[in-house]
């Protein structure tokens, strides 16, 4: 019988479209290739739902190594992380301690070893963790302005969260949302999600602090471009963010049009859950994975 590691190695070729690799060097190599194409990046060490302190400390250590490696390479990238990977489900204070260590290292690396980007983005997870995630963010933000957060347009609560983040002056990445949520708390129809996304994007563009518009949806991107033009918002005051391996043609097109594009680059051995979300959220992604399987 095949062992789990053997099966992972056998099928990792499917995930490689969307995951840079399993090591820091793999991630930095991917970032450098993106930099050569005129794009920025944010690197995510894959993993979530950690339930042991030792595992959370290992994630913390990996991010510290990553920041040092980025400084050594001079790669143009910041980092993204999930609080459950840092121990949020173990102990909140322990999670905050781990997050603070990473924020401090990022800030110090940027000071001493330019051109490191000191910014750290806290990824949003399922709705059960939204309050806890925003609570941790708000607890560290006054002392660590190099941290930002993600908000999901499909949640009914997000307009109030956007207003709060605008009031704080926090940097927000706005995305549609990739977790399966009930209709009681989230919009389910794509037309409604697009409508909410554009409304929230307008607020962030006109009143926010360097918002990140994270979508591959060309209808939304077109609407955002029109809003920026309408409000006289410069292309250098916000950025489009897209996922590694998803619509690289569109990424290059946006760069050619003069927009800032930042690509989300995940790496690590815990790629299965991330790969599943990518494949199930867009029909095109599933087709890409199927082509890779058939062509092998």
Secondary structure, 3 states (H helix, E strand, C coil): CCCHHHHHHHHHHHHCCCCCCCCHHHHHHHHHHHHHCCCEEEEEECCCCCCCHHHHHHHHHHHHHHHHHHHHHCCCEEEEECHHHHCCCCCHHHHHHHHHHHHHHHHHHHHHCCCCCCCEEECCCCHHHHHHHHHHHHHHHCCCCCEEEEEECCECCHHHHHHHHHHHCCCEEEECCCCCCCCCCECCCHHHHHHHHHHHHHHHHHHCCCCEEECCCHHHHHHHHHHHHHCCCCHHHCEEEEECCCCHHHHHHHHHCCCCEEEEEEECCCCHHHHHHHHHHCHHHHHHHHHHHHHC
